[in-house]
Amino acid sequence: MANSPQSKKRARQAIRRTDVNKARRSRIRTYLRKVEEAIASGDQSAAQEALRAAQPELMRGVTKGVVHKNTASRKLSRLASRVKAIA
C-alpha cells in the first residue's frame, strides 16, 4: 500500500494513465474491427478506406506507448495484404 506522499501521487497517476491507455487501445481495436468487417464484406474500396483511417490511429498508439512498433507494423502489413487480395 502507498504510504509516502510521492507513492500516493504515483498511484493516482497510474490510475489516470491506465484509463487513458485503455481508451486508446479500445479506439485502435475499433478501427481494426472496421477494417476486418470491410474485408469480410468483400468491398475492396471500403476496406482500403477503413485501412487508411486505421493506419494513423495505430501508429499514434505506437508513439503513445500503448502498442509496440513491430506489433503495429505487423498488423498493418497483414491487413494491407488481405485488402489487396480482395481484388
C-alpha positions in Angstrom: 0.0 0.0 0.0 1.2 3.5 -0.8 2.4 5.3 2.3 4.6 8.3 1.3 3.0 11.3 -0.4 5.0 10.5 -3.6 3.9 6.9 -3.8 0.2 8.1 -3.2 0.6 10.5 -6.1 2.2 7.8 -8.3 -0.8 5.5 -7.5 -3.2 8.3 -8.6 -1.3 8.9 -11.8 -1.1 5.2 -12.6 -4.9 5.0 -12.4 -5.3 8.0 -14.7 -2.8 6.7 -17.3 -4.5 3.3 -17.2 -7.8 4.8 -18.1 -6.2 6.8 -21.0 -4.4 3.8 -22.3 -7.4 1.6 -22.1 -9.5 4.1 -24.1 -6.7 4.5 -26.7 -6.4 0.7 -27.0 -10.2 0.3 -27.4 -10.2 3.0 -30.1 -7.5 1.2 -32.0 -9.4 -2.1 -31.8 -12.5 -0.4 -33.1 -10.6 0.9 -36.2 -9.1 -2.6 -36.8 -12.5 -4.2 -36.4 -13.9 -1.8 -39.1 -11.2 -3.0 -41.5 -12.0 -6.6 -40.7 -15.7 -6.1 -41.4 -14.9 -4.3 -44.7 -12.7 -7.2 -45.7 -15.4 -9.7 -44.7 -18.0 -7.9 -46.8 -15.7 -8.2 -49.9 -15.8 -4.4 -50.7 -12.2 -3.5 -51.6 -12.7 0.3 -51.7 -14.4 0.3 -48.3 -11.6 -1.9 -46.9 -9.0 0.5 -48.3 -10.7 3.5 -46.8 -11.0 1.7 -43.4 -7.3 0.7 -43.6 -6.3 4.3 -44.4 -8.3 5.5 -41.4 -6.8 2.8 -39.1 -3.2 3.4 -40.0 -2.6 6.7 -38.3 -4.6 5.6 -35.2 -2.5 2.5 -34.8 0.8 4.5 -35.3 -0.4 7.0 -32.7 -0.8 4.1 -30.3 2.9 3.4 -31.0 4.0 6.9 -30.2 2.0 6.9 -27.0 3.5 3.6 -25.9 0.3 1.6 -26.0 1.4 -0.7 -28.8 4.9 -1.9 -29.8 6.1 -0.6 -33.1 6.7 -4.1 -34.6 3.2 -5.2 -33.5 1.6 -2.3 -35.2 3.7 -2.8 -38.4 2.8 -6.5 -38.5 -0.9 -5.8 -38.1 -0.9 -3.1 -40.8 1.1 -5.3 -43.1 -1.2 -8.3 -42.7 -4.3 -6.2 -43.1 -2.9 -4.5 -46.2 -2.1 -7.8 -47.9 -5.6 -9.1 -47.1 -7.2 -5.9 -48.5 -5.1 -6.3 -51.7 -6.1 -9.9 -52.1 -9.8 -9.0 -52.3 -9.5 -7.9 -55.9 
